[in-house]
Amino acid sequence: MKRSAPGGETNSAKRAKLSKNGDGDGPSNASTTKKSNAEELNFSTGMRRGFKYLLDRTKIDKPPGHIQATVRMKWNLESKFALELKAPSFDPKKKEDDVLEVQLAKLHLKTLDPLKPGDKIKLLLKGGRIERTGNKKHLLPVKLLFTEGYHIRFKDQEINTFKVPPKPQVLQPSVKTEPQSTPEVPQTCAPAPPAAPTSEGPSKKDKRRESRKLAAQEQPLEPQVEAKVNEVPKPSPVPVQTSEPQAGPSHSASPGPANSPKPVQGPRIEPEEPKLQPPGEYKSLKVWSKHSYGNLIGVVLRSDPPTRSRGGDKDWMRTIRIADATKFNLYGRSIDQGISINLFAKEESHMPAPDTHDIVILKRLKGSEYHGNLQAVGWANSYSWAIFSKETRRIYYSDVKRQDPPGPNPFYAELKAQDVAYCESLMDWWNDLHKEYAEEADRSRVDAPISYGPIRRIHKLCRDLTLLAQSANEEYFDCTVEVLHAFAHEGGRNEIYTLWVTDYTKNSKFYPPEAEWCPAALAPYVFRIEFWDAAAQFASKMKERAFYHLSNTRARMNGSGYLEGKQVEAKISLLEEGDDFDHLKALIQRRKEWSKETGYVEEQFKDRLFKDADVDRFFHCTVEILHAEYREGKASTVYCTDYTSRKDLGGVPSNAPWAEGLKNRVVKFVLADGQSTIAEAVKPGDFCRFNKMRLKRDGSKGYIIGHMGGNQNLMEKLNPKNKDNRLLQDLFRRKQGLASSSLPNSTFQEILDLKIFPEKFRVSGRVVGYEPRNLDDAVALWCTACERQLVALEKMCLSCESDESLEPRCNLFLTVEDREVDRVFVSVSEKVRMSFVLRNIDLTNFLDDKSVRAEFRSRILPLVGKFYGDKQMTELRGPQAMLEVVAWLDDAKDVAFTLVAATPCPD
């Protein structure tokens, strides 16, 4: 046998030598061919990049070169791989600020198993992009994303997804039943029947010659099917053709003359026309899934107008529907006609605005699913696009058919020849398809419109609502409304919540409500909607006089023959008056026109004191909460005061400790409907503003109580530290004046002579000293088990060896001098209710939270004055103040004084 010449190696032998591992399979050998000179250059040490190169750029320059790193961690995520890479100079003793996150799209790979943590790699930057990230403590503020391909070398292996490995060719088994479609395999001639064995077989050279001869005689227009060897053939329903006549007995699939060169066929099966496939870097819609990530090209079936999204960053959004040859059935169901794509952008001009039947090219989309329907999403600043016009057959980038991209991203300007060629082929396919449809419609004389995609619910105004029995789909609609009034049903089998809404359009089929909350001029514009199940739970939290967008609302006729709505699913969105939403803008404009036409002006409620409020008239008030009683599912009660007197008030328990000293100054509020939860949200000592409340006369008792109803948000908690709230500061002055007027102005000696303990007194005096001098030390931890004060550095009781019995205590003592120049120690203690020093101060956080300590100091400094912190101070003399103190007896039966309130006197 002759030895082959050195230059006579076959192509397969050359490929075998270039393979690193010899087998050529698996993701680690994604590229087994020789690399181009450009790729080899990019991996040279002269083109090596560091992590700092990525930090200093917003995109990767060309040629990108590569980076060297060590794999720290690796994850196999749903649609991508994630790596954490350490820089070559990574120092584990320092902060981990040189760790880079890399995300790799899976593309045609299923695993990165050959790559292990600890491997040193070279990562080509070709195909990558830089993206800024959040503040992750152990990662760099940038990451690398590879969505179109990547090339990694490590050890003696490499992963190169720019070169897709060929799919293995699988021979189809013999066909015994009628096939649904032509097998998508390389077409080969059926093998000849087995011949008698010979003593010497053909040489390799003869075999190669015979193989080339058989390949030249292939007929790709006729489907070929492999016949089983050593099996008696049976009549086949598909054509079977031998490569050439065989001598001897006939082994054809059906009876016929011997040595006949023509195959004998059964019933003819028309082979399925091959699908038009997109270029290699694009995916067909047939293989697109909710886990996909990649590029799409398709014919635009529908393009919706752009709108502002109502959540997140309120980006611009446009929904389009596209199809290609692999997912479009002109006579099939709507779900067979392409997929829907949601595109987002920060600016409206950055979204494609294709005409119907144009072709759109979209790069870097993400698969998704909504209500079981397959979709794709293009997030803002993450995808690019171009449009192929059906009229000019040229690429354009804007609604004015501009053929040059108006700027950088998101416009896909670097189109390839195969992209445009595929758009041409796709457009030809689309035109032929519609020509076929027109001919079929003409033959059958059917004038039917072509429907692309599922029927969408339309947005309707109240005036357009009606019932069309012939089309159930038209009973469902979307709407944008203003909520006027709410009502909760009780005792039914299902929880039902009713809202009266309006969009300021009139419908004669609505029942006009007659109620106090509804002005007569507005009644013809009011629409009643019942909310059931999940929608009822959402509706119970909806606000009156607020705007909402309702989806999938149903119009129906009630028992009285009036049109009303029903909502079951919680497809409800709250809108703000300033939102950039076209339907909301139109509603607000109609409201202005309605107000101008009817002359209706919404009543403006005023702030009133209880003593000045009229019965059965709405007003606003500012109050302090004294007591609250919450009843789930029922009307609740709160008791409050604004420290003004009114003799017709009632309903307050006579022996309630929280009402002591407030005779005829406490109002009982009954909270109905959605206001009931206020009683759960407030606590004694809170200051609140109640909007649109009223005083009503209790019919059975005859006294006056407060009442709040409806579902609008009518309560607002107030910050007692807000010095700019005039109404709240007036309430404080009334409260202080009431407390001062009820107590005589005493001296410390007069208090000692009375010998009434415990009791509250008023003393006119000033602070002349305090301990500890550093107010940050005014609160300390005490162990209640051994009654010992811990030193500043102790976080647990060293005597008890436990931290379970610790509690913070205030140990601040003021030296107060009264008008008779008598001095006593006055303590500031958390055991006595404070009006200003310890109110709402969280002592448990005093030692660790600077803001708590700062708040504590701000309440003491007005009594100490400018002398605080003055180390040269010889004697402290604070400003004159009116002090409220409680005199009591300690365990030793000595008189002790505790500060309750202090009001500096004006100069």
Secondary structure, 3 states (H helix, E strand, C coil): CCCCCHHHCCHHHHHHHHCCCCCCCCCCECCCCCCCHHHHHHCCHHHEECHHHHHCCCCCCCCCCEEEEEEEEEEECCCEEEEEEECCCCCCCCCCCCEEEEEEECCCCCCCCCCCCCCEEEEECCCEEEEECCCCCCCCCEEEEECCCCEEEECCEEEECCCCCCCCCCCCCCCCCCCCCCCCCCCCCECCCCCCCCCCCCCHHHHHHHHHHHHHCCCCCCCCCCCCCCCCCCCCCCCCCECCCCCCCCCCCCCCCCCCCCCCCCCCCCCCCCCCCCCCCECCCCCCCCCCEEEEEEEEEEECCCEECCCCCCCEEEEEEEECCCCCCCCCCHHHCCEEEEEEECCHHHCCCCCCCCEEEEEEEEEEEECCEEEEEECCCCCEEEEECCCCCCEECCCCCCCCCCCCCCECCCCCHHHHHHHHHHHHHHHHHHHHHHHHHHHHCCCCCCCCCCCCCCECCHHHCCCCCCCHHHHEEEEEEEEEEEEECCCCCCCEEEEEEECCCCCCCCCCCCCCCCCCCCHHHCEEEEEEHHHHHHHCCCCCCCEEEEEEEEEEECCCCCEEEEECCCCEEEECCCCCCHHHHHHHHHHHHHHHHHCCCCCCCCECCHHHCCECCCEEEEEEEEEEECCCCCCEEEEEECCCCCCCECCCCCCCHHHCCCCCCCEEEEECHHHHHHHHHCCCCCEEEEEEEEEEECCCCCCEEEEECCCCCCEEECCCCCCCCHHHHHHHHHHHHHHHHCCCEECHHHHHHHCCCCEEEEEEEEEEEEECCCHHHCEEEEECCCCEECCCCCCCECCCCECCCEEEEECEEEEEEECCCCEEEEEECCCCCCCCCCCCCCHHHCCCCHHHHHHHHHHHHHHHHHHCCCCCCCCCCCCCEEEEEEEEECCCCCEEEEEEEEEECCC
